[in-house]
Amino acid sequence: MNQMSAIYVGCAGWNLPREYWPLFTGHGTHLQRYASHLSAVEINSSFYRPHRPQTYFRWTQSVPASFRFSVKVPKVITHVQRLQGCELLLDEFLAQCSALGESLGCLLVQLPPSLVYDEAIATAFFQALRQRFAGAVVLEPRHASWLSADDLLIEQKIGRVAADPSPIPGGGSPGGWSGIHYWRLHGSPRIYYSDYDPSRLQALAEHVHTSAREGIDTWCIFDNTAGGFAVGNALTLQALSASISTL
């Protein structure tokens, strides 16, 4: 039997809407308060601008040893360069976020909807990334052509994100390399705004728990932050998953 793997549940960013303040410790920074109850966070700000290594180091010093960060790969790599000629950019990015040390749990590569899968370009990019980074990596493609990239993703040990809603057929389930499962809940039907109802969260908790029980490192990140529902959904999912573990 596989050993139960970790389940990392959190949000895109550690903003705490005021209505959830009573649920979190009243002391410390927003990140320290957030990390007192949730086990992971996705850093999306790295997509838009670089952060100094000292900033990443300060963040990792603010969280428990078991807490993990997922870091979004910069837009200049995925959307401007479109995965081409990125070696120096990867060096710069990894030099920054590696200051997280053991708290760096995953890199998220999110692609623009217009980026069609090109095997040669994708192979060169992921080989360059893997020459520099051996940790967990997940890909969120948004063009259906990337469904034919599974052989490459398996070879390079890259998981494909299970997104909701997903713009590609079958994109709501994890794909690619089976060593990591990463759910990204954007809010449905209204992206970034919609709340997830209890029945949907219960079903998700069962999927997440099954994944971890199979020995797969499992992530679930709520990105429905615009309406303030992400924190509540993450707390509910975490509680539901824990209750399944006790059955």
Number of C-alpha atoms within 10 A of each C-alpha: 6 9 10 16 15 17 22 25 28 30 29 24 21 21 15 18 14 8 9 11 13 8 13 16 15 11 8 10 11 17 17 20 21 25 22 15 16 20 24 28 26 26 18 18 15 17 19 12 10 14 13 13 17 13 14 20 17 13 16 22 13 17 20 13 11 12 20 25 25 25 23 22 24 22 19 15 22 18 16 11 12 19 21 13 14 18 15 9 14 19 14 12 18 17 13 19 25 15 19 21 12 13 22 20 21 19 22 24 22 20 20 15 13 11 17 16 16 12 13 8 14 19 17 16 20 20 15 16 18 15 9 14 16 10 12 17 27 26 20 21 26 21 19 16 13 20 18 13 17 17 12 17 23 16 13 18 22 27 24 31 28 23 24 19 16 20 14 16 11 13 21 18 16 18 24 24 20 16 17 24 26 28 23 23 25 25 23 15 12 11 17 19 18 20 20 20 9 13 9 10 18 17 12 17 22 16 16 25 21 17 22 22 19 15 16 21 21 23 25 27 25 26 26 25 23 13 13 20 20 31 26 20 23 24 18 16 24 22 14 19 22 14 11 13 13 6 5
